[in-house]
Amino acid sequence: MKPADIDEFFHRLASVNPNPKTELNYINPYTLLVAVVLSAQATDVGVNKATADLFKEIQTPQAMIKLGEEGLKKYIKTIGLFNTKAKNIIALSQIIAEKWGGDVPSEREDLESLPGVGRKTANIILNICFGVPTLAVDTHVFRVANRTGMASGKTPEQVEEKLLAVIPKKWLRHAHHWLILHGRYVCKARAPLCPECIVRDLCAFKDKTI
Ligand code: SF4
């Protein structure tokens, strides 16, 4: 995609949704971190169902430690990989409570040192909680970036690097959510809704649906 087309792409997505938000429910940075850890290989809808009750009771690492691994499992047992996720959430809560007094750290290095927190999760926390213009490349962002020709790559890391290089700075703060939402609701995996897509004329995908 040409630079002018990328600018126009985000201009159009921004015009219909100026303040895109994550679809994961959360109360504060800590609960967002828990929700994002739970969302690995799970849907936001499924995570929100589980956290609706959990976050009524638990909003801090200290409270989570008190709840304990077995207590947490009772809330999240409908989510895939819940055993490992429960273990990681208790472990990361202990580290946050001991090392940072209960506050989610704002440095990438510190975030990525937490159990169950990889680059993608760190990017989401940095972006939403601390306003850092990062991009977390999930399955939707990966697909949209490759299909449209905005940033092609074989791995999420390659796509992330290219997207950061080609997206104009003014759009970077929200680019992550615009791309996710576009991928989730319009540029769907199996049957993209090309006829009603507002960036159709800018997109280089060869197999557009008609
Ligand atoms: S035209 Fe189709 S393939 Fe291209 S971004 Fe829109 S929905 Fe996706």
py3Dmol code that shows the C-alpha trace and the ligand (Angstrom):
import py3Dmol

protein = """\
ATOM      1  CA  MET A   1       0.000   0.000   0.000  1.00  0.00           C
ATOM      2  CA  LYS A   2       1.207   3.506  -0.771  1.00  0.00           C
ATOM      3  CA  PRO A   3       1.782   5.856   2.205  1.00  0.00           C
ATOM      4  CA  ALA A   4      -1.114   8.065   1.115  1.00  0.00           C
ATOM      5  CA  ASP A   5      -3.424   5.022   1.001  1.00  0.00           C
ATOM      6  CA  ILE A   6      -2.390   3.922   4.492  1.00  0.00           C
ATOM      7  CA  ASP A   7      -3.162   7.396   5.779  1.00  0.00           C
ATOM      8  CA  GLU A   8      -6.547   7.317   4.071  1.00  0.00           C
ATOM      9  CA  PHE A   9      -7.215   3.788   5.397  1.00  0.00           C
ATOM     10  CA  PHE A  10      -6.938   4.963   9.005  1.00  0.00           C
ATOM     11  CA  HIS A  11      -8.679   8.224   8.267  1.00  0.00           C
ATOM     12  CA  ARG A  12     -11.744   6.256   7.167  1.00  0.00           C
ATOM     13  CA  LEU A  13     -11.679   3.819  10.091  1.00  0.00           C
ATOM     14  CA  ALA A  14     -11.263   6.765  12.466  1.00  0.00           C
ATOM     15  CA  SER A  15     -14.160   8.625  10.907  1.00  0.00           C
ATOM     16  CA  VAL A  16     -16.590   5.830  11.802  1.00  0.00           C
ATOM     17  CA  ASN A  17     -15.024   4.998  15.187  1.00  0.00           C
ATOM     18  CA  PRO A  18     -12.906   7.883  16.531  1.00  0.00           C
ATOM     19  CA  ASN A  19     -12.190   6.288  19.913  1.00  0.00           C
ATOM     20  CA  PRO A  20     -11.876   2.553  19.470  1.00  0.00           C
ATOM     21  CA  LYS A  21     -11.734   0.534  22.674  1.00  0.00           C
ATOM     22  CA  THR A  22     -10.755  -2.972  23.657  1.00  0.00           C
ATOM     23  CA  GLU A  23     -13.724  -5.322  23.913  1.00  0.00           C
ATOM     24  CA  LEU A  24     -12.290  -6.921  27.038  1.00  0.00           C
ATOM     25  CA  ASN A  25     -13.968  -5.661  30.195  1.00  0.00           C
ATOM     26  CA  TYR A  26     -11.689  -4.344  32.933  1.00  0.00           C
ATOM     27  CA  ILE A  27     -11.643  -1.934  35.840  1.00  0.00           C
ATOM     28  CA  ASN A  28      -8.014  -0.868  36.187  1.00  0.00           C
ATOM     29  CA  PRO A  29      -4.593  -1.768  34.700  1.00  0.00           C
ATOM     30  CA  TYR A  30      -4.307  -4.855  36.896  1.00  0.00           C
ATOM     31  CA  THR A  31      -7.670  -6.300  35.846  1.00  0.00           C
ATOM     32  CA  LEU A  32      -6.838  -5.524  32.198  1.00  0.00           C
ATOM     33  CA  LEU A  33      -3.603  -7.470  32.575  1.00  0.00           C
ATOM     34  CA  VAL A  34      -5.527 -10.423  34.052  1.00  0.00           C
ATOM     35  CA  ALA A  35      -8.114 -10.231  31.242  1.00  0.00           C
ATOM     36  CA  VAL A  36      -5.440 -10.137  28.533  1.00  0.00           C
ATOM     37  CA  VAL A  37      -3.597 -13.112  30.049  1.00  0.00           C
ATOM     38  CA  LEU A  38      -6.905 -15.008  30.118  1.00  0.00           C
ATOM     39  CA  SER A  39      -7.659 -14.065  26.508  1.00  0.00           C
ATOM     40  CA  ALA A  40      -4.794 -16.074  24.977  1.00  0.00           C
ATOM     41  CA  GLN A  41      -6.437 -18.560  22.599  1.00  0.00           C
ATOM     42  CA  ALA A  42      -9.866 -17.562  23.962  1.00  0.00           C
ATOM     43  CA  THR A  43     -12.517 -15.124  22.805  1.00  0.00           C
ATOM     44  CA  ASP A  44     -13.104 -11.748  24.456  1.00  0.00           C
ATOM     45  CA  VAL A  45     -16.742 -12.762  24.956  1.00  0.00           C
ATOM     46  CA  GLY A  46     -15.713 -15.906  26.827  1.00  0.00           C
ATOM     47  CA  VAL A  47     -13.232 -13.982  28.991  1.00  0.00           C
ATOM     48  CA  ASN A  48     -15.791 -11.272  29.785  1.00  0.00           C
ATOM     49  CA  LYS A  49     -18.280 -13.911  30.949  1.00  0.00           C
ATOM     50  CA  ALA A  50     -15.742 -15.321  33.389  1.00  0.00           C
ATOM     51  CA  THR A  51     -14.403 -11.993  34.631  1.00  0.00           C
ATOM     52  CA  ALA A  52     -17.859 -10.473  35.207  1.00  0.00           C
ATOM     53  CA  ASP A  53     -18.032 -12.247  38.582  1.00  0.00           C
ATOM     54  CA  LEU A  54     -14.294 -12.382  39.215  1.00  0.00           C
ATOM     55  CA  PHE A  55     -13.744  -8.619  38.944  1.00  0.00           C
ATOM     56  CA  LYS A  56     -16.656  -7.911  41.281  1.00  0.00           C
ATOM     57  CA  GLU A  57     -14.578  -9.557  44.006  1.00  0.00           C
ATOM     58  CA  ILE A  58     -10.993  -9.173  42.836  1.00  0.00           C
ATOM     59  CA  GLN A  59      -9.440  -5.925  41.590  1.00  0.00           C
ATOM     60  CA  THR A  60      -5.913  -5.985  43.034  1.00  0.00           C
ATOM     61  CA  PRO A  61      -2.964  -8.391  43.058  1.00  0.00           C
ATOM     62  CA  GLN A  62      -3.226  -8.614  46.835  1.00  0.00           C
ATOM     63  CA  ALA A  63      -6.858  -9.763  46.647  1.00  0.00           C
ATOM     64  CA  MET A  64      -5.948 -12.248  43.909  1.00  0.00           C
ATOM     65  CA  ILE A  65      -3.183 -13.758  46.049  1.00  0.00           C
ATOM     66  CA  LYS A  66      -5.667 -14.125  48.876  1.00  0.00           C
ATOM     67  CA  LEU A  67      -8.144 -15.837  46.535  1.00  0.00           C
ATOM     68  CA  GLY A  68      -5.418 -18.325  45.572  1.00  0.00           C
ATOM     69  CA  GLU A  69      -4.955 -20.570  42.571  1.00  0.00           C
ATOM     70  CA  GLU A  70      -7.781 -22.970  43.391  1.00  0.00           C
ATOM     71  CA  GLY A  71     -10.178 -20.126  44.167  1.00  0.00           C
ATOM     72  CA  LEU A  72      -9.328 -18.423  40.865  1.00  0.00           C
ATOM     73  CA  LYS A  73      -9.876 -21.617  38.890  1.00  0.00           C
ATOM     74  CA  LYS A  74     -13.504 -21.703  40.008  1.00  0.00           C
ATOM     75  CA  TYR A  75     -14.117 -18.401  38.183  1.00  0.00           C
ATOM     76  CA  ILE A  76     -12.158 -19.152  35.014  1.00  0.00           C
ATOM     77  CA  LYS A  77     -12.743 -22.856  34.426  1.00  0.00           C
ATOM     78  CA  THR A  78     -14.771 -22.158  31.255  1.00  0.00           C
ATOM     79  CA  ILE A  79     -11.690 -20.632  29.593  1.00  0.00           C
ATOM     80  CA  GLY A  80      -9.176 -22.768  27.705  1.00  0.00           C
ATOM     81  CA  LEU A  81      -5.853 -23.505  29.407  1.00  0.00           C
ATOM     82  CA  PHE A  82      -7.314 -22.278  32.686  1.00  0.00           C
ATOM     83  CA  ASN A  83      -4.948 -24.336  34.862  1.00  0.00           C
ATOM     84  CA  THR A  84      -1.823 -22.729  33.415  1.00  0.00           C
ATOM     85  CA  LYS A  85      -3.450 -19.314  33.300  1.00  0.00           C
ATOM     86  CA  ALA A  86      -4.457 -19.540  36.980  1.00  0.00           C
ATOM     87  CA  LYS A  87      -0.908 -20.476  37.943  1.00  0.00           C
ATOM     88  CA  ASN A  88       0.541 -17.572  35.922  1.00  0.00           C
ATOM     89  CA  ILE A  89      -1.958 -15.040  37.276  1.00  0.00           C
ATOM     90  CA  ILE A  90      -1.190 -15.924  40.889  1.00  0.00           C
ATOM     91  CA  ALA A  91       2.549 -15.830  40.183  1.00  0.00           C
ATOM     92  CA  LEU A  92       2.409 -12.478  38.368  1.00  0.00           C
ATOM     93  CA  SER A  93       0.214 -11.049  41.129  1.00  0.00           C
ATOM     94  CA  GLN A  94       2.824 -12.028  43.712  1.00  0.00           C
ATOM     95  CA  ILE A  95       5.580 -10.341  41.722  1.00  0.00           C
ATOM     96  CA  ILE A  96       3.539  -7.152  41.144  1.00  0.00           C
ATOM     97  CA  ALA A  97       2.595  -6.980  44.829  1.00  0.00           C
ATOM     98  CA  GLU A  98       6.133  -7.574  46.067  1.00  0.00           C
ATOM     99  CA  LYS A  99       8.147  -5.661  43.484  1.00  0.00           C
ATOM    100  CA  TRP A 100       5.866  -2.773  42.530  1.00  0.00           C
ATOM    101  CA  GLY A 101       3.564  -2.433  45.524  1.00  0.00           C
ATOM    102  CA  GLY A 102       0.569  -3.665  43.548  1.00  0.00           C
ATOM    103  CA  ASP A 103       0.953  -1.329  40.535  1.00  0.00           C
ATOM    104  CA  VAL A 104       1.276  -2.799  37.046  1.00  0.00           C
ATOM    105  CA  PRO A 105       4.721  -1.775  35.736  1.00  0.00           C
ATOM    106  CA  SER A 106       4.922   0.621  32.795  1.00  0.00           C
ATOM    107  CA  GLU A 107       8.169  -0.666  31.252  1.00  0.00           C
ATOM    108  CA  ARG A 108       8.120  -3.335  28.547  1.00  0.00           C
ATOM    109  CA  GLU A 109      11.008  -5.224  30.103  1.00  0.00           C
ATOM    110  CA  ASP A 110       9.231  -5.456  33.467  1.00  0.00           C
ATOM    111  CA  LEU A 111       5.942  -6.513  31.885  1.00  0.00           C
ATOM    112  CA  GLU A 112       7.578  -9.212  29.770  1.00  0.00           C
ATOM    113  CA  SER A 113       9.337 -10.584  32.859  1.00  0.00           C
ATOM    114  CA  LEU A 114       5.960 -11.561  34.332  1.00  0.00           C
ATOM    115  CA  PRO A 115       4.755 -15.175  33.981  1.00  0.00           C
ATOM    116  CA  GLY A 116       2.347 -15.618  31.075  1.00  0.00           C
ATOM    117  CA  VAL A 117       3.088 -12.148  29.685  1.00  0.00           C
ATOM    118  CA  GLY A 118       4.654 -12.050  26.233  1.00  0.00           C
ATOM    119  CA  ARG A 119       5.293  -9.263  23.773  1.00  0.00           C
ATOM    120  CA  LYS A 120       1.670  -9.122  22.608  1.00  0.00           C
ATOM    121  CA  THR A 121       0.250  -8.749  26.124  1.00  0.00           C
ATOM    122  CA  ALA A 122       2.910  -6.185  27.019  1.00  0.00           C
ATOM    123  CA  ASN A 123       2.030  -4.172  23.908  1.00  0.00           C
ATOM    124  CA  ILE A 124      -1.654  -4.132  24.844  1.00  0.00           C
ATOM    125  CA  ILE A 125      -0.950  -2.939  28.404  1.00  0.00           C
ATOM    126  CA  LEU A 126       1.556  -0.321  27.234  1.00  0.00           C
ATOM    127  CA  ASN A 127      -0.903   0.956  24.656  1.00  0.00           C
ATOM    128  CA  ILE A 128      -4.127   1.024  26.672  1.00  0.00           C
ATOM    129  CA  CYS A 129      -2.839   1.830  30.164  1.00  0.00           C
ATOM    130  CA  PHE A 130       0.170   3.998  29.409  1.00  0.00           C
ATOM    131  CA  GLY A 131      -0.664   5.520  26.007  1.00  0.00           C
ATOM    132  CA  VAL A 132       2.427   4.087  24.308  1.00  0.00           C
ATOM    133  CA  PRO A 133       1.946   3.884  20.509  1.00  0.00           C
ATOM    134  CA  THR A 134       2.555   0.143  20.294  1.00  0.00           C
ATOM    135  CA  LEU A 135       0.865  -2.490  18.175  1.00  0.00           C
ATOM    136  CA  ALA A 136      -0.041  -5.945  19.391  1.00  0.00           C
ATOM    137  CA  VAL A 137      -0.259  -8.235  16.384  1.00  0.00           C
ATOM    138  CA  ASP A 138      -2.948 -10.811  17.073  1.00  0.00           C
ATOM    139  CA  THR A 139      -4.615 -13.038  14.514  1.00  0.00           C
ATOM    140  CA  HIS A 140      -6.895 -10.225  13.248  1.00  0.00           C
ATOM    141  CA  VAL A 141      -4.161  -7.616  12.880  1.00  0.00           C
ATOM    142  CA  PHE A 142      -1.915 -10.197  11.206  1.00  0.00           C
ATOM    143  CA  ARG A 143      -4.615 -11.069   8.660  1.00  0.00           C
ATOM    144  CA  VAL A 144      -5.645  -7.494   7.840  1.00  0.00           C
ATOM    145  CA  ALA A 145      -2.054  -6.311   7.515  1.00  0.00           C
ATOM    146  CA  ASN A 146      -1.186  -9.138   5.126  1.00  0.00           C
ATOM    147  CA  ARG A 147      -4.375  -9.099   3.055  1.00  0.00           C
ATOM    148  CA  THR A 148      -4.482  -5.393   2.475  1.00  0.00           C
ATOM    149  CA  GLY A 149      -0.798  -5.256   1.616  1.00  0.00           C
ATOM    150  CA  MET A 150      -0.177  -2.715   4.372  1.00  0.00           C
ATOM    151  CA  ALA A 151       2.468  -4.882   6.021  1.00  0.00           C
ATOM    152  CA  SER A 152       3.141  -8.381   4.828  1.00  0.00           C
ATOM    153  CA  GLY A 153       5.122 -10.800   6.922  1.00  0.00           C
ATOM    154  CA  LYS A 154       5.330 -14.418   7.953  1.00  0.00           C
ATOM    155  CA  THR A 155       5.448 -13.838  11.700  1.00  0.00           C
ATOM    156  CA  PRO A 156       3.661 -11.430  14.058  1.00  0.00           C
ATOM    157  CA  GLU A 157       7.040  -9.850  14.840  1.00  0.00           C
ATOM    158  CA  GLN A 158       7.719  -9.103  11.164  1.00  0.00           C
ATOM    159  CA  VAL A 159       4.250  -7.619  10.737  1.00  0.00           C
ATOM    160  CA  GLU A 160       4.584  -5.558  13.924  1.00  0.00           C
ATOM    161  CA  GLU A 161       7.881  -4.113  12.769  1.00  0.00           C
ATOM    162  CA  LYS A 162       6.504  -3.210   9.340  1.00  0.00           C
ATOM    163  CA  LEU A 163       3.280  -1.730  10.688  1.00  0.00           C
ATOM    164  CA  LEU A 164       5.222   0.473  13.091  1.00  0.00           C
ATOM    165  CA  ALA A 165       7.298   1.676  10.164  1.00  0.00           C
ATOM    166  CA  VAL A 166       4.450   2.439   7.731  1.00  0.00           C
ATOM    167  CA  ILE A 167       1.583   3.723   9.904  1.00  0.00           C
ATOM    168  CA  PRO A 168       1.689   7.508  10.267  1.00  0.00           C
ATOM    169  CA  LYS A 169       2.451   8.540  13.863  1.00  0.00           C
ATOM    170  CA  LYS A 170      -0.885  10.304  14.293  1.00  0.00           C
ATOM    171  CA  TRP A 171      -2.739   7.000  13.864  1.00  0.00           C
ATOM    172  CA  LEU A 172      -0.459   4.769  15.941  1.00  0.00           C
ATOM    173  CA  ARG A 173      -2.154   5.335  19.286  1.00  0.00           C
ATOM    174  CA  HIS A 174      -5.359   3.610  18.123  1.00  0.00           C
ATOM    175  CA  ALA A 175      -4.164   1.635  15.077  1.00  0.00           C
ATOM    176  CA  HIS A 176      -4.137  -1.583  17.076  1.00  0.00           C
ATOM    177  CA  HIS A 177      -7.842  -1.390  17.902  1.00  0.00           C
ATOM    178  CA  TRP A 178      -8.919  -0.169  14.471  1.00  0.00           C
ATOM    179  CA  LEU A 179      -7.148  -3.111  12.852  1.00  0.00           C
ATOM    180  CA  ILE A 180      -8.505  -5.652  15.354  1.00  0.00           C
ATOM    181  CA  LEU A 181     -12.084  -4.422  15.029  1.00  0.00           C
ATOM    182  CA  HIS A 182     -11.829  -4.265  11.244  1.00  0.00           C
ATOM    183  CA  GLY A 183     -10.529  -7.843  11.205  1.00  0.00           C
ATOM    184  CA  ARG A 184     -13.098  -9.117  13.669  1.00  0.00           C
ATOM    185  CA  TYR A 185     -16.195  -7.604  12.085  1.00  0.00           C
ATOM    186  CA  VAL A 186     -15.407  -6.841   8.422  1.00  0.00           C
ATOM    187  CA  CYS A 187     -12.212  -8.434   7.154  1.00  0.00           C
ATOM    188  CA  LYS A 188     -13.204 -11.770   8.676  1.00  0.00           C
ATOM    189  CA  ALA A 189     -11.005 -14.838   8.353  1.00  0.00           C
ATOM    190  CA  ARG A 190     -13.253 -17.064   6.239  1.00  0.00           C
ATOM    191  CA  ALA A 191     -15.549 -14.676   4.448  1.00  0.00           C
ATOM    192  CA  PRO A 192     -14.405 -11.049   4.433  1.00  0.00           C
ATOM    193  CA  LEU A 193     -17.227  -8.577   3.869  1.00  0.00           C
ATOM    194  CA  CYS A 194     -15.471  -6.860   0.975  1.00  0.00           C
ATOM    195  CA  PRO A 195     -18.618  -5.436  -0.709  1.00  0.00           C
ATOM    196  CA  GLU A 196     -19.394  -3.355   2.390  1.00  0.00           C
ATOM    197  CA  CYS A 197     -15.792  -2.631   3.402  1.00  0.00           C
ATOM    198  CA  ILE A 198     -15.050   1.103   3.617  1.00  0.00           C
ATOM    199  CA  VAL A 199     -11.413   0.633   2.616  1.00  0.00           C
ATOM    200  CA  ARG A 200     -12.079  -1.719  -0.297  1.00  0.00           C
ATOM    201  CA  ASP A 201     -10.590   0.594  -2.929  1.00  0.00           C
ATOM    202  CA  LEU A 202      -7.365   0.915  -0.907  1.00  0.00           C
ATOM    203  CA  CYS A 203      -6.962  -2.803  -0.241  1.00  0.00           C
ATOM    204  CA  ALA A 204      -4.675  -4.966  -2.377  1.00  0.00           C
ATOM    205  CA  PHE A 205      -6.284  -8.341  -1.530  1.00  0.00           C
ATOM    206  CA  LYS A 206      -6.617 -10.316  -4.757  1.00  0.00           C
ATOM    207  CA  ASP A 207      -9.494 -12.568  -3.643  1.00  0.00           C
ATOM    208  CA  LYS A 208     -11.970  -9.932  -2.529  1.00  0.00           C
ATOM    209  CA  THR A 209     -15.498 -11.246  -2.079  1.00  0.00           C
ATOM    210  CA  ILE A 210     -18.175  -9.797  -4.345  1.00  0.00           C
TER     211      ILE A 210
END
"""
ligand_1 = """\
8
SF4
S -11.681 -5.217 0.919
Fe -12.012 -7.250 1.814
S -9.971 -8.086 2.113
Fe -9.742 -5.872 1.842
S -9.775 -5.000 3.915
Fe -11.852 -4.938 3.140
S -12.802 -6.826 3.855
Fe -10.570 -7.090 4.028
"""
view = py3Dmol.view(width=600, height=400)
view.addModel(protein, "pdb")
view.setStyle({"model": 0}, {"cartoon": {"style": "trace"}})
view.addModel(ligand_1, "xyz")
view.setStyle({"model": 1}, {"stick": {}})
view.zoomTo()
view.show()
